Amino acid sequence: MAPRLQLEKAAWRWAETVRPEEVSQEHIETAYRIWLEPCIRGVCRRNCKGNPNCLVGIGEHIWLGEIDENSFHNIDDPNCERRKKNSFVGLTNLGATCYVNTFLQVWFLNLELRQALYLCPSTCKDYMMGDGIQEEQDYEPQTICEHLQYLFALLQNSNRRYIDPSGFVKALGLDTGQQQDAQEFSKLFMSLLEDTLSKQKNPDVRNIVQQQFCGEYAYVTVCNQCGRESKLLSKFYELELNIQGHKQLTDCISEFLKEEKLEGDNRYFCENCQSKQNATRKIRLLSLPCTLNLQLMRFVFDRQTGHKKKLNTYIGFSEILDMEPYVEHKGGSYVYELSAVLIHRGVSAYSGHYIAHVKDPQSGEWYKFNDEDIEKMEGKKLQLGIEEDLAEPSKSQTRKPKCGKGTHCSRNAYMLVYRLQTQEKPTTAVQVPAFLQELVDRDNSKFEEWCIEMAEMRKQSVDKGKAKHEEVKELYQRLPAGAEPYEFVSLEWLQKWLDESTPTKPIDNHACLCSHDKLHPDKISIMKRISEYAADIFYSRYGGGPRLTVKALCKECVVERCRVLRLKSQLNEDYKTVNNLLKATVKGSDGFWVGKSSLRSWRQLALEQLDEQDGDVDQSNGKMNGNTLNKDESKEERKEEEEELNFNEDILCPHGELCISENERRLVSKEAWSKLQQYFPKAPEFPSYRECCSQCKILEREGEENEALHKMIANEQKTSLPNLFQDKNRPCLSNWPEETDVLYIVSQFFVEEWRKFVRKPTRCSPVSSVGNSALLCPHGGLMFTFASMTKEDSKLIALIWPSEWQMIQKLFVVDHVIKITRTEVGDADPSETQYISEPKLCPECREGLLCQQQRDLREYTQATIYVHKVVDNKKVMKDSAPELNVSSSETEEDKEEAKPDGEKDPDFNQIMHAFSVAPFDQNLSIDGKILSDDCATLGTLGVIPESVILLKADEPIADYAAMDDVMQVCMPEEGFKGTGLLGH
């Protein structure tokens, strides 16, 4: 037994011996004290559950003793958001924009690009007034250049630890929740920036992208026959280097420039020879930019899966890169030094995180840029460190190769940035233009105001906490009531008063009241007894109520509890007594009728009834825990309670009288009934002389008569139509019987319903009407042709012999007569036989029915479609592929408007996994028709449920056993479609 239950039983033990009318004030106070002796504070380690005198462990421990001021607030120190001295400013990650942040930091530390952008004209001057920036409106950059200007100015001179690039990202129309290809972003943005700056008048601004990032190479083709060279010049902003199969960066560059032989079907048409000749082709580097971007092609397309994958292989690279061996014109200075390494953490091409290691061009020190966090590397060396340990190990994990002095290797670097060594190192910092500096100063002022506001909020929280600390120290010592006058207060309110995180609300004791608006004895476990002195202070400071003094103890509830407990105690004795009385035989007319079900469960019903009386504590004057009951809810609860049978209601008939079935009741003695009535005073009483319900007797007789009538009708109809009942010798339209020229038609539904009645006449109602209207259209015409009734519509009709039809007309109401007549045309040639229906076919309604049936076949959300793979003109069948019509292959136009149910595109990913054939290698057909429209639904392609699609693969099946490591389940890539990067 639970401790609380033991205590409660002990507290109410006197109630078993005291009569309700003898309850005194002392008894009432005893009932309200679950424990008679108050808890001695200091002995308990936690709050004694159910003890109103125990005031330990209710939350006071956080206020006792010395308290650190920091515990009075949850506001971080605003100075933590301040930029550290000699450090760079970070960029907020807006969700999945880390790839943007890395490039912004790399471009920001290109001083020449930053200086050129500062020289761009700006609409910022429209926001300037004689005494500075207009205070009533914020500056909003209008162009990409202005966004970069403002961002770079903030990155240079902001007081914040990090800034928000959302304006720049929004201007480009990027989705902040979708991670994109960083290399593609770099190319598109550089192209957009070059196009934007090309309209500037200042040549230093107009040509900055070409000067910093643009090089030139030539595709050179040499004819082996005549030696003629053909050159195709091309500019580049980065070199895309294949890393597969290579260990060193120089090997990747060599492969990029290697010579290719054009032979066989790939021969070159020489204009000099005027014929196809063997030739060689290679790339020649003609000029290199000041900033050399080397894109390492880590993200490659996997033809087997139809998705991208990441190559997690190590590539070695040096801090000094001599490009002279690779350029055509020798003699110049082509020595580069490493200035940035862009890193992709993770093994998947569709997830992970982008960071950048960038060298400060002024100090030569390396920094790690990770969105908001900027970390300075110790010394002046590049330290990739943990970046190389973050890739998940795979089965074919290679060991990290050893790197010599001045060299590094990485399995996560996807872009290397080199700067030409001959460039002079900047001696002075790039100056922010005055109009931009004013914007930065304004933002810094807002930041300082925010810091002051946060500091003030911290101070207010500390002051408030200290005041609360003093209040608790003062009042908590005076809370115990002892022998002095006392009151009861909600434990929940006391805990909230001691909880520093929530403001103290007015005291609310309504949830502890009984139906007499006094303190209910069963709610004492959630109350605390406090001194009148403490209660006066609480109510004066916080208000609320009602106040619960010693006069609030409810005598009525104690008396009722006393009565219930006495009955519970007596119940066990009465149960034995009733069982003994039930053994005796009842003679004469002294007995009472009691339901057998009620007798079996009367003890349980009595206990539940007493518990319900005892459980009224949750309701008080139409309130539940202090809240008014919903009217609809109370009605529903009353309805459910009414539906439950109470004691002896199991022998009530629907008319409220004694039921006629003697099997459900038995006679008990007057003494037994008297005992039962003590617990169920409202139970229906039926002395043994009471007659059964007269209405039920009449209905019983009528029911017996109806059953007999139904059996007679069923037997008569079964005898009249034996072949129709047994489905024997039925006529067939496709093989018309010779013995008759006329057949009648009824609905198959009518036949099935009639057979049900004949089989079970006592459970089913007789069929009165044929119901042929279901086979006719609204115009009264027949909905089926003679041909369809021999095939697909044969399940909807039943054919009737003329002799059967005569009997059907006698037994049932015939709403419509439908018949088929056979007539001979010509010289009795069977091919000239005609079949005429009455009524005639309605062509319009028939056509509408066919259209609806076809539409139903093509509009579905789930169906079974079979796929057969054709290999060497043989079919290989796979299991049925349900839900094949669910897809994510919508076009951009389709995505803008949601399709209704049943109009989703076919998704052939299941085919890819079942047969190991990528979507672009699948040739699908049905009934000779090629399925090539990826945007069409299965229905519009003529693929109905249970159809068979033929699959023929373009490529031979590869071994897909090792494909699990690179398989990526993802949505079709949209790239930067719809963004401002493609707007130019």
Stockholm file with secondary structure:
# STOCKHOLM 1.0

chainA/1-984         MAPRLQLEKAAWRWAETVRPEEVSQEHIETAYRIWLEPCIRGVCRRNCKGNPNCLVGIGEHIWLGEIDENSFHNIDDPNCERRKKNSFVGLTNLGATCYVNTFLQVWFLNLELRQALYLCPSTCKDYMMGDGIQEEQDYEPQTICEHLQYLFALLQNSNRRYIDPSGFVKALGLDTGQQQDAQEFSKLFMSLLEDTLSKQKNPDVRNIVQQQFCGEYAYVTVCNQCGRESKLLSKFYELELNIQGHKQLTDCISEFLKEEKLEGDNRYFCENCQSKQNATRKIRLLSLPCTLNLQLMRFVFDRQTGHKKKLNTYIGFSEILDMEPYVEHKGGSYVYELSAVLIHRGVSAYSGHYIAHVKDPQSGEWYKFNDEDIEKMEGKKLQLGIEEDLAEPSKSQTRKPKCGKGTHCSRNAYMLVYRLQTQEKPTTAVQVPAFLQELVDRDNSKFEEWCIEMAEMRKQSVDKGKAKHEEVKELYQRLPAGAEPYEFVSLEWLQKWLDESTPTKPIDNHACLCSHDKLHPDKISIMKRISEYAADIFYSRYGGGPRLTVKALCKECVVERCRVLRLKSQLNEDYKTVNNLLKATVKGSDGFWVGKSSLRSWRQLALEQLDEQDGDVDQSNGKMNGNTLNKDESKEERKEEEEELNFNEDILCPHGELCISENERRLVSKEAWSKLQQYFPKAPEFPSYRECCSQCKILEREGEENEALHKMIANEQKTSLPNLFQDKNRPCLSNWPEETDVLYIVSQFFVEEWRKFVRKPTRCSPVSSVGNSALLCPHGGLMFTFASMTKEDSKLIALIWPSEWQMIQKLFVVDHVIKITRTEVGDADPSETQYISEPKLCPECREGLLCQQQRDLREYTQATIYVHKVVDNKKVMKDSAPELNVSSSETEEDKEEAKPDGEKDPDFNQIMHAFSVAPFDQNLSIDGKILSDDCATLGTLGVIPESVILLKADEPIADYAAMDDVMQVCMPEEGFKGTGLLGH
#=GR chainA/1-984 SS CCHHHHHHHHHTGGGGTSCGGGCCHHHHHHHHCSSSSCCCTTTCSSCCTTCTTCCSSSSGGGTSSCCCGGGGCCCCCGGGGBCCTTCCCEECCCSSCHHHHHHHHHHHTCHHHHHHHHTSCCGGGGGEETTEECTTSCCCCCSHHHHHHHHHHHHHHCSBSEECCHHHHHHHTCCTTSCCCHHHHHHHHHHHHHHHHTTCSCHHHHTHHHHHHCEEEEEEEEETTTCCEEEEEEEESSEEECCTTCSBHHHHHHHHHCCEEECGGGCEEETTTTEEECEEEEEEEEECCSEEEEEECCEEEETTTTEEEECCCCEEEESEEECGGGBSSCSSCCEEEEEEEEEEESSCTTSCEEEEEEECTTTCCEEEEETTEEEECSTTSCCCGGGGGCSCCCTTCCCCCCCCTTEEEESSEEEEEEEETTSCCCCSCCCCCHHHHHHHHHHHHHHHHHHHHHHHHHHHHHHHHHHHHHHHHHHHTTCBCTTSCEEEEEHHHHHHHHCTTSCCCCEECGGGBCTTSSBCGGGGGGEEEEEHHHHHHHHHHHCEECCBCGGGBCHHHHHHHHHHHHHHHHHHHHHHHHHHHHHSCCCTTCCEEEEHHHHHHHHHHHHHHHHHHHTGGGEETTEETTEECCHHHHHHHHHHHHHSCCTTGGGBCTTSSBCSCGGGEEEECHHHHHHHHHHCTTSCCCBTTCCCCHHHHHHHHHHHHHHHHHHHHHHHHHHHSHHHHHTCSCCCSTTCCTTCSEEEEEEHHHHHHHHHHHHCTTTSCCCCBCCGGGGBCTTSCBSCCHHHHHTGGGGGEEEECHHHHHHHHHHSBCSCCCEEEEECCTTTCGGGCEEEEESCBCHHHHHHHHHHHHHHHHCCSSCCCEEEEEETTEEEECCCCTTTTCCCCCCHHHHHSCCCTTCCCCCTHHHHHHHTCCGGGEEEEETTEECCCTTSCTTTTTCCTTCEEEEEESSCCCCCGGGGGTCCCCCCCCTTTTSGGGCC
#=GC SS_cons         CCHHHHHHHHHTGGGGTSCGGGCCHHHHHHHHCSSSSCCCTTTCSSCCTTCTTCCSSSSGGGTSSCCCGGGGCCCCCGGGGBCCTTCCCEECCCSSCHHHHHHHHHHHTCHHHHHHHHTSCCGGGGGEETTEECTTSCCCCCSHHHHHHHHHHHHHHCSBSEECCHHHHHHHTCCTTSCCCHHHHHHHHHHHHHHHHTTCSCHHHHTHHHHHHCEEEEEEEEETTTCCEEEEEEEESSEEECCTTCSBHHHHHHHHHCCEEECGGGCEEETTTTEEECEEEEEEEEECCSEEEEEECCEEEETTTTEEEECCCCEEEESEEECGGGBSSCSSCCEEEEEEEEEEESSCTTSCEEEEEEECTTTCCEEEEETTEEEECSTTSCCCGGGGGCSCCCTTCCCCCCCCTTEEEESSEEEEEEEETTSCCCCSCCCCCHHHHHHHHHHHHHHHHHHHHHHHHHHHHHHHHHHHHHHHHHHHTTCBCTTSCEEEEEHHHHHHHHCTTSCCCCEECGGGBCTTSSBCGGGGGGEEEEEHHHHHHHHHHHCEECCBCGGGBCHHHHHHHHHHHHHHHHHHHHHHHHHHHHHSCCCTTCCEEEEHHHHHHHHHHHHHHHHHHHTGGGEETTEETTEECCHHHHHHHHHHHHHSCCTTGGGBCTTSSBCSCGGGEEEECHHHHHHHHHHCTTSCCCBTTCCCCHHHHHHHHHHHHHHHHHHHHHHHHHHHSHHHHHTCSCCCSTTCCTTCSEEEEEEHHHHHHHHHHHHCTTTSCCCCBCCGGGGBCTTSCBSCCHHHHHTGGGGGEEEECHHHHHHHHHHSBCSCCCEEEEECCTTTCGGGCEEEEESCBCHHHHHHHHHHHHHHHHCCSSCCCEEEEEETTEEEECCCCTTTTCCCCCCHHHHHSCCCTTCCCCCTHHHHHHHTCCGGGEEEEETTEECCCTTSCTTTTTCCTTCEEEEEESSCCCCCGGGGGTCCCCCCCCTTTTSGGGCC
//
